[in-house]
Amino acid sequence: MNAATRIVIYAIAALGLDLILGYGGMVSFGHAAYFALGGYTVAILAANGVDAALISWPAAILVAAAFAAAVGALSLRTSGIFFIMITLAFAQMIYYATIAVKAFGGADGMSLAARSVVPGIDLRDPRVLYAVTLVMLFGALALAGVLIDSRFGVALRACRGNERRVRALGFSVFRTKLAAFAIAGAIAGLAGALWAEYARFVSPDMGSWTRSGEFLIVAILGGTGTLAGAIFGSTVLLELESLLAGVTEHWMIALGAILLVVVLFAKRGLYGWLAGSSDG
């Protein structure tokens, strides 16, 4: 059950990333920053006596969304490799800030004495926690689906294809992308909050560049621009990690080879490949 909960949380985080990567064409290498902010917000509030999930989870979403909006406001003024490096730089700022601030546990991280309280729901039961995370995933999927099918979603996809034409039609490219950035950060913040509940522990590793890389791999592996690809990618990646780690200590080499094959022969990701196969 713990493994399934981890898969769902990763899927939520990757779903937020896919919103800007797959639909907006924005390659962010700092998505883990919002994940970490969500987790630390829950941990810090818990350490100060706030154990109500209906307070800490929305707070985690708002903090992550606000920081994502700030990052987007600066990074969206650039493009290409400069955009990627700015998102990475901001993520590294969060990473090193969590290490430097001893009140947040420093490099040792912070432990949660207990999981947050939800009226009528016992999050101490792993099965209940999994069910809650699953509901959150379906909620995030529904929200993303509505956004993508809306006028905003059409504008976002158009920005990926031809920004000049979007401006000619009267849309603001900057505001559209910034809104998508904030929404993606909010979804990652929710995932971070759920991770804090799942692990009952947060650490600087949550905001590391390697964690951002994992989210990118999940999105690409499952298939960018598909929404459901986040679930496929999360399931395959984490299951492969578990399987290969039990076979060899050099499992990352084998995982890299598998990812290379997927990128070369299933350019639309696993979900896109399966959907294409079923259509044919």
Secondary structure, DSSP 4 states (H G I P E B T S, - for coil): -HHHHHHHHHHHHHHHHHHHHTTT----S-HHHHHHHHHHHHHHHHHTT--BHHHHHHHHHHHHHHHHHHHHHHHTTS-HHHHHHHHHHHHHHHHHHHHH-GGGTGGG-EE-SSPPBBTTB-TTSHHHHHHHHHHHHHHHHHHHHHHHHSHHHHHHHHHHH-HHHHHHTT--HHHHHHHHHHHHHHHHHHHHHHHHHHHSEE-GGGGSHHHHHHHHHHHHHH-TT-STHHHHHHHHHHHHHHHHHTT-TTHHHHHHHHHHHHHHH-TTHHHHHHHHHHH-
